[in-house]
Amino acid sequence: MVTTPPPIPPEESLIEYPSQFPIKVMGKNHPEFANTLTQVVLQFDPDFDASTVEMRPSKAGNYIGLTFTVTATSREQLDALYRALHGHPMVSVVL
């Protein structure tokens, strides 16, 4: 059985909400990688501006790293976004 931890009180958080928060995602280079993951991010930050996604291909071009700078509104939102990205089949690493 999976249990959800209780919310962290704002005074105990290391992040002040709302704030701009970068999330790095890496995976195999695929033509739809950035667009697909942008759609995931938009589920958690509907005002996210897709034109701000930073893309960095690996030296050999086999992998790509993306940075999404989202407007973080709560720890719960960030945790849910990390879980959604980490669980996506196109994603290798989320930082």
Buried (B, 14 or more C-beta within 10 A) or exposed (E): EEEEEEEBEEEEEEEEBEEEBEBBBBBEBEEEBBEBBBEBBBEBBEEBEEEEBEEEEEEEEEBBBBBBBBBBBBBEBBBEBBEBBEEBEBBEEBE
